[in-house]
């Protein structure tokens, strides 16, 4: 059986219906309450994402994203030798495109081959902006939050379009280990700031790629982050719980 026969279509990345949150609005369209189950997701189109937020993500995960064809060959070779030395698959070397499709496979060499083939298919099917948009709406960011919009609301009480460079760098830094590093929900929340500084360091070191000024980076380092209270405020609670009850009946 050909290995290609076992690969899902890259179209599944767009077609699959991610569980999105349900929002209860008043008659004027103002948000009263958000209802979600195991996954909090809120879609955001790429054109609503600030440039500094995109750059923070790429600095954290894949600086050469717009230059490569989906595979980081240097990273793959480095991973190969580390895996050979360790006698097992211990390192990934994954680009953003690879990360989109890798959840379906076990951490094995066979899975890495399938992942590489999927990556090439995805890069041939979608534009870089489409891939980046999918990633920003799919990536796990701690707690029950999937995607940058959900994370921005959960941690800072604002939309992605309102994020500062400092806030963007903090959220991007969580991707490596969101269950541990998330500032409110993580097991090691003090690491959120450490990871934020790592992302800002990457932006500074790769100024040739990202074009973020040293002044902006220093301002981001000095910015005091204000996290959203973990207490849940409900506007118009009687109406909200009435609607929530109707939803549960349905």
Secondary structure, 3 states (H helix, E strand, C coil): CCHHHHCCCCCHHHHCCCCCCEEEECCCCCEEEEECCCCEECCCCHHHCCHHHHHHHHHHHCCCCCCCCCCCHHHHHHHHHHHHHHCCCCCCCCCHHHHHHHHHCCCCHHHHHHHHHHHHHHHHHCCHHHHHHHHHHHCECCCCEECHHHHHHHHHCCCHHHCCHHHHHHHHHHHHHHHHHCCCCCCCCCHHHHHHHHHHHHHHHCHHHHCCCHHHHHHHHHCCCCCCCCCCCCCCHHHHHHHHHHHHHC
